[in-house]
């Protein structure tokens, strides 16, 4: 199996240029000049750019157990349609939660044979399972997710400070990675309860201080244990100085944000439209602009979807109540155009977006075969038309609810290849372990 794709614009690690990407057996074998191609090479259209396949390290698939929310077949079809060739599945919202080696085995078995892109797994760190972490690490999970407050599902309880430190201390013995949902329980308990259709009231119920307090706890525990940690879905621009200072002082903490925090702003969220409910919440535009600035400055490392769908019933669109609705935004398939639309408007180059959404998440998840068009890595490629506008319509994920519905975005994914084969939604994906190449 060999595929050669050439384009006038190819995003390579050292910049963008005209090139031909040669592949064989699913791996990149050479990157040559545009004209140096055999007969039968694919030539992209003049308005298309060749990108490495994206890596989305924050996807909640929910299968088995809550497959009616989202499953492996539908999530990975959405990924392929959106130019995402690798997803890393979150350990919660499925049943079982991925908090034991046995649960990991169950999830891998369920995923096998129905995935349209490659899939790796996060494990979970919950109270009482510190002794299980090393075995899960050796079984191939890319790292461990924890919550610092109620996760919303009973089978995935949060870590208190002692539990957080115990998990980090254990992970430090094998340089494992802890990723944390950083909102503080006590700060949120002291805030007004969310209720009703008012988005402003929901925002007040989850203040920025909840993120700052939890991130402060995580940073302190990371510093004291010498471990590695990562803040998922940062929404709070006011937490950036604290993270910047921690990183400057040598604390090994990385940070991600999500397309919805870079696209939407609280001022524009319609009351009653619970498709926008997620935790931490979409904050005011000042936070959005601070996150863009931090990405550009290198203070935020990556952008991943936090695709977290549920059934329309659980979104409570019937009553539009932000207190009752499940929190989570479905956006895996439109992550690239959403971020690119925002980047383009701010003068950020496409190659930078590709770093945030491919190379950086591949590095976070320890997947050396992914994240760039480089000889020896997987031939995961995307033909992207960066100047073509479109309106978000029906998406491939299981439940159609998304705040992106009807939104005008710029940048269309025209074709995706997974290990040299057209990723057309058929089950070409592989299960990946940390370190696979
Ligand atoms: Zn999540």
Boltz pocket constraint, residues with backbone or C-beta under 6 A from the ligand:
constraints:
  - pocket:
      binder: B
      contacts: [[A, 58], [A, 60], [A, 90], [A, 306], [A, 307], [A, 308]]
      max_distance: 6.0
